[in-house]
Amino acid sequence: MLNIIGRFIYDVLKKLSVWIRSVFVSVFALIMICFVFFLILGLIVNSASTSSNLSTVSEKIIQNNNVSDKIALVSLTGVIVSENQNSILSSTDNVITPNLFREVLAKAKSDPQVKAIVFDINSPGGSPVASDRIYEQIVDFKNNTQKPVVFLMGDLAASGAYYIASSADFIVANPSTLTGSIGVIMETYNLEDLYKKIGVSKNTFKQGEYKDILNDSREITDQERKIIDSLNENTYNLFIKRVADGRKMTIEQVKLLANGLIYSGSQAKDNGLIDSLGNMDEAFYQAKSLANIQDYQIVEYNTGSVWNDLFSSVRIPDIYSLIQALPFLPKTYLVQK
C-alpha cells in the first residue's frame, strides 16, 4: 500500500515538475519575443525620429486671463547633456539638451503673442559643451526677438545649470536654493594596484605619445597633469567669461566667486549672482515687467515626441547612457557632485 502511494506521489511530482519547466520555458520565450519586438520597434522609431520632424513642443494653458499676450513657462529638470538618445528604450525625462532649447526657443520666437519666457530649472549641471551651446542659443534668442528671458531656480541650479542661467535677463531663486559651483571638474581612476591584485595585465598599443593619457592602469605623469590642467583651465576661463558677460560683472569679480563653492539663494543674491529672491509669482512678475505688459496668460511648453509620449512609461536605460556611466571613463563636468 505504501509503495503504491509513494509511486503515485512520485508520478504526480514528476508531472508537476515537467509542467513547471514547460511553463517557465514558455514564459521566458514570451519575454524574449517581447524584448526583441520592442528593440526592433525602438530602432524603427529612432530612425523615423531622425528622418522626420516627430519631435514637437506642445502648449498648454495653465492660466487664462482672456488676453492675447502670453508668458511661456518651460520646466527643466536633470543633467545637462549634449544629445538625448531618442528611443523608446530610453527616457527623455531628466535631461536638458541644446536640442530641447532649440525647439522651445523656436516656438517662442514664432509666436508673436509670446512676450517673455520663464525657465524653471532644477539641475546639478553637466556637459560644458552643451551648457555653452544653450547659453549661446539664449543670447541669440534675446538679440533676435527682444523677448526677455527669466530663470527661476528650484532646489538646485549649480555649475552648468548656473552657466546657462547666467545668460538670462533676470534670475530668481528661493532663499534656500543651492546655486553657484562655478568651476570645472574631471575625474579618472588609477586601477594599477587593483589590476595587480587580481592578476590582470592591461596591454596598450599606441601611436602618439599622449594617446593613452588618463590610462587607468598606470600613474598619471607630471606632464600629463599639466596637459589636463590646461584643458580644464580653458573651460574654466570660458565659464567665467560667460558669467561675467551675462551678469554684467568684471572677470575679476567673477573669479572671486568661481572657486567651486555652492551658495544659497540668499548668498547668491548678496554676491550678485542672482537678481531677486522669490518663487514662481516673482519670476512671472519680473517677466511681465521686462516685457512691459499688464495682463497675460501663462502657457506651459512641453517637449517630446509622439513616440515618447506613447511609450513614456518605458524606463530602460539606453546603451549610450550605460557606457557614459562607467566609472573608469574620464569625463569633464560642469556639475555639482
N, C-alpha and C positions, 0 to 999 in steps of 0.2 A: 504493500500500500504506500509506504514512504517512498519507494523507488518511483512509483507512478506519479506521485505528487511532485517529487523532485524533478523528474523529467518534464512534467507539464510546466513547472516554473521555469526550467531551463529553456524550453521551447518558446515560452512567452517572452522571456528576457532577450532571447536571440532575435526573435522577430521585431521586438521593440527597438533593439539596437540598430537593426537594419533600417527600420523606418526612420529613426532619428538621424542616421547617417545620410539617408536619401534626402530628408528634409533639409539638412544642413547644406548638402551639396546644391540642392535646388535654390535655396536662399542665397548662397554665395554666388552661384551663377547669375541669378537675377540682379544682385548688387553689381557685379562686374559688367553686365549688359547695360545697366542704367548709367554706370560711371563712364563707359565708352560712349554711350549715346550723348551724355551731357558734354563730354570732352569734345566730340566731333561738332556738336551744336555750338559750343563755345568758340571753336576755331572759325566756324562759318560766320557767327555773329561778329567776331573780331574783324574778320576780313570785310564784312559788309559795312561795319562801322567806319573803317578806314577809307573805304572807297565811296561812301556816300555820307551826306550830312545828316546822320541819325541823331547826333548829339544836339540837344535843344536846351533853351533856357525858358522855363515856364514862368508865368507871372500869376501871383495870387494876391488878391486884395485882402489886406488884413485890417485896414481902417479906411472906410469910405465916408468922406465928408461932402459928397456930391459936388466936388470941384474937379477941374481937369488936371491941375498941377499934381505931380507925383514926386514922392521921395522913395527911391528904391532901397530895399534892405536885403543884404546878402550875408548869410551866416557862413563863417569859415571855421572849420574845426579840423585839427590834426596836424600831421607833419607836412612840411613844405617839400615837395619833390618835383623833379624836372618833368616827369611824364607819368601819367597813370596808365597802367596796362589794362585797356578796355577789354574785359572778358566777363562772361557770366561766372567764371570761376574765380573772379576777384571782386572785392568790394570797392565801390567808388566813394564810400564814406571815409571820413577821417583822413583825407589827403587834400592838400592845397597845391594846385598846379598853375603854371603860366597859361595853359590852355583854358582852364576854368575862368581866369581873369579875362582872357581874350574874349570869350563868349559873353560874359556878363557885361563887360565894358562896351562891346559892340552893340548889345541890345539897348543899353542905356543911352549910347550915342545916337542910335537910330530913332529913338522915341523922343520927339520934341516936348512931350508932356513931362518927361522925367527932368526935374530941375536940380536934383542932387542925389548922391548915392551914399549910403551908410554901410560900412563893412563891420560886422560884429565878429571879432576874431578871438579864437581860443586855441593857441598853438605854442609849442615849445621851440619852433623854428625848424631848421632843416637844411636843405641844399643851398649853398651860397650862390650857385649859378641860377637856380630857379628863383631865389629871392631877388636877385638883381634884375632878372627879366621882368618879374612882376613890378618891381619898383619903376622900371622904365615905361612899362605899359600904363601905369597910373599917371605918371608925369605927362606922357604923350596925350592921354585922355583929357587931362585937365587943360593942357595947352590948346588942344584942338576943339574942345567943346565949351570951355569956360564954365563947366558944371563942377561945383565943389564936391570934394570927397572927404568924408569924415570916417575915422576909425573909432570903434568902440571896443575897448579891451575887456575881455572876460577874466576868468581866473588866472590865465597865463597868456602872456603875449611877449615872449622873450626872444632874444637873439635874432634869428631870421625873421620871426614874426614882427619884432620891433623894426627891423630893417625895412620891411615893406610898409609898415605903418608910418614910418617917418616921411614917406612921400605925400602924406595926406595934407589937406588944408587945415585940418583940426583933429586933435586926438583927445578922446575922452577915456578915462579909466576909473574904475572903482577904487576907493582908497586902499582896499586890500588886494588889488590886482598885483601880480608879480610880473615885472617887465624889466627892460634893460638887457643885461647879459650881453653887452656889446663886446664881442671877441670872436676868436676862431679856435676851433679845436680839431686835431687829427689824432686818431688813435690806431695803434697796431700792437702786436704781441710778439714777444721773443719766446718761442717754444723750444729753444735749443736743448735745455736741460730735460724737458719733458720727453722730447724725441729720444734722447739718450737713455732715459729711464725705461721707456717701453720698447727700446730696441728698434726704433725707426730711423733709417738713414735717408735723408732727402737729397737727391741729386739735382743740380741746377746746371743747365746748359744755356749759355747766353752769348750774345754778340753785342757789345756795348758795355762799358764799364759799370754804368748805373742801371742796367736793365732789370736787375733784381733788387733794386732799392726797396727797403722795408721787407726783405725776405724774413719770414718768421722763424727760420732755422738757424739764424746767427745774430750776433750783436750788431746793432747799427754803428757804422763808423762815424768818426767826428765830422768828416767831410759830408757824409750823407745827412747828418743832423743840420749842418749849415744849409744844405740844399732845401730840406723840408722847412726849416725856419724861414727861409727866403720865400718859399711858396705861400706859407701861412701869412707872412708879413704883407705880401701883395694883396691877399684877400682882406686882411685886417685893415689896411690903408684904404681900400675901396669902400669898405663898410663905414669907416669913419667919415670919408668924403660924402657918401650918400646921406648919412645922418646930418652932417653939417649943412649940406645943401637943402635938405628937406626941412630942417628945423631952424634955418637961418641963424646958425651958430658958426663960430670960427672952428677951425681944425683943432686949435689948442683947447678950446672949451670942451669939445667932444672927447679929446684924448684924456682929459682929467676924469671922465666918466667911463671911458672904454677900457676898463680893467677886468671885465668879465663878471662883475658883481651884478646881482639882481636887486631891483629896487621895488618897494611897494608903490602903489599908485600915488600915495601922498609924497613919498620921497622923490618919485619921478617928476611930480608937479613942482616941487621945490627946486629941482635941478634943471628945469626947463625941457625935460624930455617929453612931457605931455602938456596939454593946454588947460584942461579943467578936470575936476573930479565929478563923477556922477554916473548915471546909468543910461538906459535907453531913452528916457524923456530928454535928458540933457543932450544926447547925441542928435536927436531929431530937432531939438530947439536950435542947436548950432548949425545944423544943415539948412534949416529954414531961414535962419538969419543970413547965412552966407549966400544963399540963393535969392535972397530978397523977395520972399513970398510970404503970404499971410496964412491962408488956408491951403491944405494939401491932403491928399490921400496917400496912405502907405501901402506900397506893393512889395511883396516878397519875391525875390528871384530864386528859383530852384533849378539847379543844373543836373544834367544826367542824360540818359538816352531812353528810348522806348524799350530797349532790351534790358538795360539796367533796372528800369522801373519794374519790368515784368519779372525779373529774377533777383529782385533786391534782397530776398531772404537768403540767398546762397552766400555763404561766408567761408569759402575755401580759398586760402591764400594762393596767389599765382607764383610760378617758379621764380620770376624776377625778384619778387619780394623776399622769398625764402633765401635766395642767393645773397641779396643785399643785407640780410640779417645775420649772415655768417660772421662770427666774431673775429676771424683771422684776416678778413679783407680790410685793408686800410681805406678809410674814408675821411673826407673833410666835412666838418659840420659847422653850421651856424645854429646851434641848438643848445638849449638848457638841459644838461644831463641830470 
